Amino acid sequence: MTTRRTRLIAALDTRDPAEATRWANAVSSHVDAIKLGLEFAYAAGFETVTKVAQGRDLFLDLKLHDIPNTVGAAVGSLNRLSPAMLTIHASGGSAMVAAARQACDDSFPEGKRPLLLAVTVLTSLDDAALAETGVPGGARAQVLRLAELALRNGADGLVCSAHELTALRKEFGERPVFVTPGIRPRGADAGDQKRIMTPTEARQAGADWIVVGRPITKAADPAAAAAAIAAELIAP
């Protein structure tokens, strides 16, 4: 496997603009991007997303999932936010992924198109939870199915558990961008995540980006927590 730098995204999961701004200011010098998602966007509005993200690379994690026309229109409407990365659900199907990619190409200025990332299987889901929804064969098989669908239809990469990274790199090579949530430093509380890894394990498995939320934002010193994870990602 080629040598890559694994980058760090801080997930600012809150409804409070002041809290999000405080976290962003604290960690910005230690992380490569910030993540704002459904919780914040719904509570604070998209204009506030823009204010918090100003001057920072934004991972806009909305996990869009609807009919192709609606998702394409939604992606196009997000150009004013200038996200560096944008998420959709791969389970929306081939036409939906293709519509999202077309909207990215058509609606964003040249050189400003966000990375379109397809969510495969949420890290809160394990094999048993998937079986409850009628998906047989377990998480890894479903991730590979959805990965092939998404990448074939224009996604730049995937949001996936670190547990599937090795299989995905073997199947799809070095080109796709893999963003990995469910990352917990050794000894941290897993919370509601079921398929987790440490930052070092995710880096070794081939993650381009890791997403870390509560171990940073709930730490007594978020800046120090972010700095420690960043240091772990570049350790020999």
N, C-alpha and C positions, 0 to 999 in steps of 0.2 A: 504494500500500500504506500502511496506517495505521502510525503510529509506535508501536513497541512497545519495551519494555525486554527485552533478552535476558539471561536469568539463567544463573548458573554453577553446575554440579553438579561436585563433586570425587569422582571414582571411587576409592574406597579398596580396591583390589584386592590383597588379601593374605589369608593364612591366620592371621595372628598378631594376636590381640586387642590386645596391647600396641602393636604397630606401628600398627594401625588407630586406636587411641585417640590415639596421639601425632600422627598425621597430622590427625585430626579436630580436636584442640585447636589445632594449628598454623594450620589454614586456615579455621576456622569464621568468623572475623571478615571474611573476604574472599570467601566463597562463600555461595550462597543455599540449598544443600542438599548432603547427602553421599549417595553411592551405595554401597550394600552389596549384593553379588550372590551368585551361586552359590558362588564360591570361598570366601568368608568364611562364609556361612551353613552350608555343609556342614562346614567345618573347626571352626568355633567354636560353632555352635548358635544357635538363634533367641533365646534369652535373652541371649546376649552381643551379638547384633545390637541388642537393645533398650538394653543398657547403653551401647554405643558411640554410638548415635543419640540418647541422652537429651538433650532440649533443642534438638535440631536437626531440621530437616525431612529426612525419610528417603525417598530414592528406592530402593525395594526392588525390585531387578532380578533376578527369578527366572525370567522368561520361561516362564511356565507353559504347558504344551502337553500335553493328554491328552483323554480323552473328556469331554464336557460335564459330566456328573455329578461326575467326579473334580475337574475344575478348579473348579467351583462350590464344592465342599466345601473345597478347598484355600484358595480366596480367603476363604471364611468363617472358616477357622481362623486366618487372619492378622490378624484384627481386634485381637488383643492387642498387636500390634507398632505399631499406629497409624501405618502408612506414609502419607506425603503423596502418593506415586505408587507404582503397582504395575504390573508388566509381564506381558503374556501374548503368545503368538505368534498373529498374525492368521491364519497358515496352518492353525490348528486348526479353522477353519471358522465359519460363521454361528452355529450352535447353541452352540459352545463360547464364543464371544465373548459371546453373549447370556446364557449361564449365569454367566459371570464378572461381568457387569454386574448381574444380578439378585442375586448373592451380595453384591456391594458395597452395593447398596441395602438389602438385608435384614439384613446382619450388622454394619454399622458404625453408631455413634451418629449422630444427625442432626447435620449440619455437620462430621462427621469422615470422611466417605467419601473414600477416596483417588481421585486421578485414575487412571482405568483407561487404560493406554497399550498399544497393540498394536504389537508389533514387526513390521515389514514384511519387509525384506531386510537381513540382517546386513551391517555395513559391511566385514566380512572377505571378502564374496562379491562377485565381479565377474560380468560377462556370461558369461565362460567357465566359471566355477565353477557358475553357475546351470544352464548348458546340461548340465553333467555330471550334474546331478540331475534332468534331464528337463524343466526349465522353459525354454520358448522365448521369444524376443522381448527378452531382456535385462532388466537390473535395473529400469530406469525403468518399463517396462510392468508388471512384476510388482508393483512398489511401488504403482502406481495401482490395480491390480486388488485387492490386499489392503487398501489404504486404504479403498476404497469399501465393501468387505465389512465391515471392522471398524467404521467410523463408522456405517454403517447399522444395526448390531446393538448399539450402545450404548457403544462405546469413546469416551472423551473426547478422545483424540488418538492420536498415532503416535510411535513411535521410528523414525527414518528418517535416511538419509544426507543431508547438506547438499546433495548434488548433485541430489536430487529435490525440494528445498524449493520452488523457484519453480514447478514444475509442480503440486505439491500445493496451494499457495496459490491458484493460478489455478483449479484444479478444485474445491476445497472451501472457499475463502474464508478469513475471518479467525477463525472460531469454533474449529476444532480446535486443540488444543495440540500443538505439534511439538517433540519432544525429539531432539536431534541429537548422536549420538556420532561417533567418528572425527574429532575436532577436534585439530589440531596447530598450535601457534604456528609462525610462519614460521621455518624452519631446524631444526625438531625432527624427530627420527627418526620415520618413519611406522610402524615396527614391523610388526605383522601386519595393519594396516588398509590397504585398497586404495582406498576412495572417501572421501577426506579433504578438509577445507577448513580455513582459518585461522579463528580466532574472529571476526574482522571480516567475512570472507566469509560465514560462517554467519549472522551478525546481519543483514547486508544482504539475504540470501536469504529471511529471514523466520522464523528459529528463535526459539521462545519460551525454550528452555533449550538450553544446550550441555553436553555431558559431557566432562570432561577428566580423564584418569587419570595415566599415566606422566609426561607433561611436568610435572605437579605433584609427584607422589609420589616420583619418582626424581630430582628436582632437588636440588641441594646445599642449597637453602633453600626448602622447599615453600611456606612462607608468602609469600615474595617472589614465587615463581612464580605462585601463585594471585592475588596482588595485581596483578601485571602483566597477567594475562589479564582480570581484572575491570576494570581501567582501560581496556584495549583495547575492552571491550564498551560503554563509555560515551563513548569518544572521538568527536569530531565526524566 
